[in-house]
Amino acid sequence: MASQQLIKKLEETIENFPDFPIPGIQFKDISPIFLDPKLYEEVIADLTAFSKGKVDAVCGIESRGYLFGIAIAVALEVPFILIRKKGKLPPPIISEQYDLEYGSAEIETREGQIKKGQRILIHDDLLATGGTTEAAAKLVEKQGATVSQFSFLIGLKDLKGEERLKKFGAEIYNILEY
């Protein structure tokens, strides 16, 4: 869906840092995108085009999912719902625990912000293994809503996050894939 021109601009803008934060990781630094307002607008336009008319709300995963998610929601004229790390929201909350490579984590959203029957877009900056995004989708479903779409700036194909998300039956969109 993204134009080759947008893909090229993003590939030239996003910086790669090998072995950061630990050996074996190729860190993709998206922060230079925010130095170019026109490029940021192009990214939002692309992500918005994917979801136009297909969602009733956007959920963004803390914290980098907020960087584009809020702008997507504003452009679509739908609510933006925060999905936060445990302990960051006042009650009442709905939570979902998920496993990490070593240990577990938990994410939360305020009870009542996701409405039964809503079609939800879950947005984050990067899809890697899909564990956090899968937990976010379960959080949405717990509240009687449907995940109709997932969107990401970057998808890391080798880590198979898309495979983990296919069970939700939602469209999955990555502007860039590595």
LINRABEL-V363032 format. One record per backbone hydrogen bond with DSSP energy under -1.0 kcal/mol. CO is the residue of the C=O (numbers start at 1). NH is the residue of the N-H. E is the energy in kcal/mol with one decimal. If there is no record, write none. Layout:
co->CO nh->NH e->E
co->CO nh->NH e->E
//
This chain:
co->3 nh->7 e->-2.4
co->4 nh->8 e->-2.5
co->5 nh->9 e->-2.4
co->6 nh->10 e->-2.6
co->7 nh->11 e->-2.7
co->8 nh->12 e->-2.0
co->9 nh->13 e->-1.3
co->10 nh->14 e->-3.1
co->15 nh->29 e->-3.4
co->17 nh->27 e->-2.4
co->22 nh->25 e->-1.8
co->25 nh->19 e->-1.3
co->25 nh->20 e->-1.5
co->27 nh->17 e->-2.5
co->29 nh->15 e->-1.8
co->30 nh->33 e->-2.0
co->31 nh->34 e->-1.2
co->32 nh->35 e->-1.3
co->33 nh->36 e->-1.6
co->36 nh->40 e->-2.4
co->37 nh->41 e->-2.3
co->38 nh->42 e->-2.0
co->39 nh->43 e->-2.3
co->40 nh->44 e->-2.5
co->41 nh->45 e->-2.6
co->42 nh->46 e->-2.2
co->43 nh->47 e->-2.7
co->44 nh->48 e->-2.7
co->45 nh->49 e->-2.2
co->46 nh->50 e->-1.4
co->48 nh->52 e->-1.7
co->51 nh->54 e->-2.7
co->57 nh->121 e->-2.2
co->58 nh->81 e->-3.0
co->59 nh->123 e->-2.9
co->60 nh->83 e->-2.2
co->61 nh->65 e->-2.2
co->63 nh->66 e->-1.5
co->65 nh->69 e->-1.5
co->66 nh->70 e->-1.5
co->68 nh->72 e->-2.3
co->69 nh->73 e->-2.5
co->70 nh->74 e->-2.5
co->71 nh->75 e->-2.5
co->72 nh->76 e->-2.3
co->73 nh->78 e->-2.2
co->79 nh->58 e->-2.5
co->81 nh->60 e->-2.0
co->83 nh->62 e->-2.5
co->84 nh->108 e->-2.9
co->85 nh->88 e->-1.3
co->92 nh->111 e->-2.3
co->94 nh->109 e->-1.9
co->96 nh->107 e->-2.3
co->98 nh->105 e->-2.7
co->103 nh->100 e->-2.5
co->105 nh->98 e->-2.6
co->106 nh->86 e->-1.8
co->107 nh->96 e->-2.2
co->108 nh->84 e->-2.8
co->109 nh->94 e->-2.5
co->110 nh->113 e->-1.6
co->115 nh->118 e->-2.0
co->118 nh->146 e->-3.0
co->119 nh->56 e->-3.5
co->119 nh->57 e->-1.3
co->120 nh->148 e->-2.1
co->120 nh->149 e->-1.7
co->121 nh->59 e->-3.3
co->122 nh->151 e->-2.2
co->123 nh->61 e->-1.8
co->125 nh->154 e->-2.1
co->127 nh->156 e->-2.8
co->128 nh->161 e->-1.0
co->130 nh->134 e->-2.7
co->131 nh->135 e->-2.0
co->132 nh->136 e->-2.2
co->133 nh->137 e->-2.3
co->134 nh->138 e->-2.1
co->135 nh->139 e->-2.1
co->136 nh->140 e->-2.0
co->137 nh->141 e->-2.4
co->138 nh->142 e->-2.3
co->140 nh->143 e->-1.1
co->140 nh->145 e->-1.6
co->141 nh->144 e->-2.1
co->144 nh->117 e->-2.7
co->146 nh->120 e->-3.2
co->148 nh->171 e->-2.1
co->149 nh->122 e->-2.4
co->150 nh->173 e->-2.0
co->151 nh->124 e->-1.9
co->152 nh->175 e->-1.6
co->153 nh->176 e->-2.5
co->154 nh->127 e->-2.5
co->155 nh->178 e->-2.5
co->156 nh->159 e->-1.5
co->157 nh->160 e->-2.0
co->160 nh->164 e->-1.1
co->161 nh->165 e->-1.2
co->162 nh->166 e->-1.4
co->165 nh->168 e->-2.0
co->166 nh->169 e->-2.1
co->171 nh->150 e->-2.3
co->173 nh->152 e->-2.3
co->176 nh->155 e->-2.2
//
